[in-house]
Amino acid sequence: MNKQETTNNSISQNQLDILKLEYIRICDYINILEGSADKVFSIFFGANGAALIYGLVKDVEEVFYITPLVIIWVLSYYLYTLDKVLTLGGYKEHLENAINKLVHKNILIWESILVKKNIKNKFIYIINRIVHIFLGLIILSLSGYKIFIINKIHFISFIVMILFILLIFIISYIKILKSCYDKALDLSNKSYKKIK
């Protein structure tokens, strides 16, 4: 082995070590984001449900104005987390591809498999989101009904606000699902080519 081959092997090994560390960091970060989103959903939907029951039993009107706002906050946190996870997923696939090129084997293929299977087709994921949406709709319906009984003018503004926010949520959700992952993968690949 000549000096040039030794230097190239050393550089390749250093690149591989750095890419592996970055890959592990990104995997950990994705796990943290997904775990925190699950905790936020569970805690805030549980607390919101308890507050709603308390408001119904004790006839505390303010609860019915606050619970929809909490749901809106949880939905916005969900969009933020989804955006981050999909963006990091695109970057993670780029790292997998770069590592695979350096070792000349397909040893890391999780993100490419995940994208082919598509997040939307996961049964458990869909059921989980349906349950969250169902609980959110129950809370919004009970709050809306109670606000209607309390003050009909507030009810109309409540319905308009909820419909507007749901429309923004749906548009954002579709936009995030369609673009974040691919844009991150594309940008990572282009940046990597510039470095080489």
C-alpha positions in Angstrom: 0.0 0.0 0.0 1.5 3.3 -1.0 1.4 6.6 0.9 -1.5 8.0 -1.1 -3.7 5.0 -0.5 -2.9 5.1 3.2 -3.8 8.8 3.4 -7.1 8.2 1.4 -8.0 5.3 3.7 -7.3 7.5 6.8 -9.4 10.3 5.4 -12.2 7.9 4.6 -12.1 6.4 8.0 -12.2 9.9 9.6 -15.2 10.8 7.4 -16.9 7.5 8.4 -16.3 8.1 12.1 -17.7 11.7 11.9 -20.7 10.5 9.9 -21.4 7.7 12.3 -21.3 10.2 15.3 -23.6 12.6 13.4 -26.0 9.7 12.6 -26.2 8.6 16.2 -26.8 12.2 17.3 -29.6 12.6 14.8 -31.2 9.3 15.8 -31.1 10.3 19.4 -32.6 13.8 18.6 -35.5 12.2 16.6 -36.2 9.8 19.5 -36.3 12.7 22.0 -38.6 14.7 19.8 -41.0 11.8 19.2 -41.0 10.9 22.9 -41.7 14.5 24.0 -44.5 14.8 21.6 -46.2 11.7 23.0 -45.8 13.0 26.5 -47.2 16.4 25.6 -50.2 14.7 23.9 -50.9 12.5 26.9 -50.4 15.0 29.6 -52.3 17.9 27.9 -55.2 15.8 26.6 -55.5 14.2 30.1 -55.3 17.5 31.9 -57.7 19.1 29.4 -60.2 16.3 29.8 -60.0 16.6 33.6 -60.4 20.3 33.4 -63.5 19.9 31.2 -65.0 17.4 33.6 -64.3 19.8 36.5 -65.9 22.6 34.6 -69.0 20.5 33.9 -69.4 19.3 37.4 -68.6 22.6 39.2 -70.1 24.8 36.5 -66.9 26.8 36.0 -67.4 28.7 32.7 -63.8 29.8 32.2 -62.7 26.3 31.6 -64.7 26.1 28.4 -62.9 29.1 27.0 -59.5 27.8 27.9 -59.7 24.1 26.8 -59.9 24.9 23.1 -56.9 27.1 23.4 -54.9 24.3 25.0 -56.0 22.0 22.1 -54.8 24.5 19.6 -51.5 24.8 21.4 -51.1 21.0 21.4 -51.9 20.9 17.7 -49.3 23.6 16.9 -46.7 21.7 19.0 -47.6 18.6 17.0 -47.0 20.5 13.7 -43.7 21.8 15.0 -42.5 18.3 16.1 -43.7 16.7 12.8 -41.8 19.4 10.9 -38.6 18.7 12.9 -38.8 14.9 12.8 -39.4 14.8 9.0 -36.7 17.3 8.3 -34.2 15.3 10.5 -35.4 12.1 8.8 -34.4 13.5 5.4 -31.0 14.5 6.8 -30.7 11.0 8.4 -31.3 9.3 5.1 -28.6 11.5 3.6 -26.2 10.3 6.4 -27.2 6.7 5.7 -26.4 7.1 2.0 -23.1 8.8 2.7 -22.0 6.1 5.2 -23.2 3.4 2.7 -21.0 5.0 0.0 -18.0 5.1 2.2 -18.2 1.4 3.2 -19.4 0.3 -0.3 -22.4 -1.6 1.2 -26.0 -0.9 2.1 -25.6 -1.3 5.8 -28.0 1.5 6.8 -31.3 1.6 5.0 -33.9 2.4 7.7 -35.0 5.9 6.4 -35.2 4.8 2.8 -37.4 1.8 3.9 -39.5 4.1 6.1 -40.1 6.6 3.3 -41.1 3.8 0.9 -43.6 2.4 3.5 -44.7 5.9 4.1 -45.7 7.3 7.5 -49.4 7.6 6.5 -49.7 3.9 6.0 -48.8 2.8 9.5 -51.9 1.4 11.2 -50.8 2.2 14.8 -49.8 5.7 13.8 -53.2 6.3 12.1 -55.2 4.8 15.1 -53.2 6.9 17.5 -53.9 10.1 15.6 -57.6 9.2 15.2 -57.9 8.8 19.0 -56.2 12.2 19.6 -58.4 13.9 17.0 -61.5 12.2 18.4 -60.6 13.3 22.0 -59.9 16.8 20.7 -63.2 17.0 18.9 -65.1 15.8 22.0 -63.4 18.5 24.1 -64.1 21.1 21.5 -67.7 20.0 21.1 -68.4 20.1 24.8 -66.7 23.4 25.2 -68.6 24.8 22.2 -71.9 23.5 23.6 -71.3 25.0 27.0 -70.2 28.4 25.4 -73.4 28.3 23.3 -75.5 27.9 26.5 -73.5 30.7 28.3 -73.4 33.2 25.4 -74.5 32.7 21.8 -72.4 35.6 20.5 -69.2 34.0 22.0 -70.3 30.7 20.4 -70.3 32.1 16.9 -66.8 33.6 17.4 -65.7 30.3 18.9 -66.9 28.3 15.9 -65.2 30.8 13.4 -62.0 30.6 15.4 -61.9 26.8 15.6 -62.8 26.4 11.9 -60.1 28.9 10.9 -57.5 27.2 13.1 -58.4 23.7 11.8 -58.1 25.0 8.2 -54.6 26.3 9.0 -53.7 23.1 10.7 -54.9 20.9 7.8 -53.0 23.0 5.2 -49.9 23.1 7.3 -50.1 19.3 8.0 -50.4 18.5 4.3 -47.5 21.0 3.4 -45.2 19.5 6.0 -45.9 15.9 5.0 -45.2 16.7 1.3 -42.1 18.8 1.6 -40.0 18.7 4.8 -38.4 15.3 4.3 -37.6 15.6 0.6 -36.3 19.2 1.0 -33.9 18.2 3.9 -32.6 15.2 1.9 -32.1 17.3 -1.2 -30.4 20.1 0.6 -28.1 17.6 2.5 -27.1 15.9 -0.7 -26.4 19.2 -2.5 -24.3 20.4 0.5 -22.4 17.2 0.7 -21.5 17.3 -3.0 -20.2 20.9 -2.6 -17.9 19.8 0.2 -16.4 16.9 -1.8 
